Amino acid sequence: MQQILNFFVKNSYRLLFLLLLGISLVLTIKTHSYHRSEYINSANAISGGVYQNINNLNEYLHLREMNNHLAEENARLKQILYNKKDTLLDIKKINFDNQENFIVHKSKIIKNTFNTRENYLTVNSGKKDSIATDMGVINDKGIVGIIEKTSNNYATVLSVLNTKSRINAKIKNSNHFGSLVWDGKNVGYVQLIDVPRLAALRKGDSIVTGSESEIFPENIPIGKIESVFIDTKTNYYTINIRLFNDMTALGYVYIIENKKRTEKEELETETTKK
């Protein structure tokens, strides 16, 4: 207590000056409109900056929730798109409850390998989310892989960067198709093989999923032609494709369920038996 009293005694002149300064400022602001408006503007600027920083912090803390909502919305929109004959959406005709062929499930990559010849990924969706073997996995840039195995809460994905992977794909401009494979060399490139030499193609052409795929809807992006070789043994093209996706940096993905796949496969199996 004595130290506090000593402080006030020692600094009495300074404290008196600050008190009088404060009183004069208050009187000035109250009696002069210009000073009052300047004070209000300054106070608003300070409080506005504080509120803006608080809002920025709140938005940052809710980024995960916002990303989750955006991914869910994208899944619904992709489901609509893949069930249309073209890619032009008429908002007045959208019906979320009656999608015939494809269902799109949102998920997220929680493990990703890309440094071996047989690479796999793990997603945080499983049987309880209606995920099953042989469903296609994509993201906003293109294909990622195919569901290999599932547990109740998780699923593993056969990456396109896996030498066992084989996906039907086509040249977008000409509709000539082949099999998409990976030679195990470069994580940025895959190969389209068994393309006939009649196919019209050039460097920079887009490669997309083909109509013969039972797993992916047609025209899902894959990549662009980087270089073309002729297999002297088969006389077919082997096309080196630069992937649109950076397979080393994956986050949210979409898992595609083809509702009519089983019916089509059963019919084709029955037909080949005859």
FENRAKA-V468489 format. One record per run of one state. SS is the DSSP state (A for helix, B for strand, O for the rest). FROM is the first residue (numbers start at 1). TO is the last residue. If there is no record, write none. Layout:
# FENRAKA-V468489
ss = [SS,SS]
from = [FROM,FROM]
to = [TO,TO]
This chain:
# FENRAKA-V468489
ss = [O,A,O,A,O,A,O,A,O,A,O,B,O,B,O,A,O,B,O,B,O,B,O,B,O,B,O,B,O,B,O,B,O,B,O,B,O,A,O]
from = [1,2,11,12,32,33,62,63,83,91,94,102,113,118,124,127,130,136,140,142,151,155,163,167,172,177,182,189,197,206,210,221,231,236,244,252,259,261,274]
to = [1,10,11,31,32,61,62,82,90,93,101,112,117,123,126,129,135,139,141,150,154,162,166,171,176,181,188,196,205,209,220,230,235,243,251,258,260,273,274]
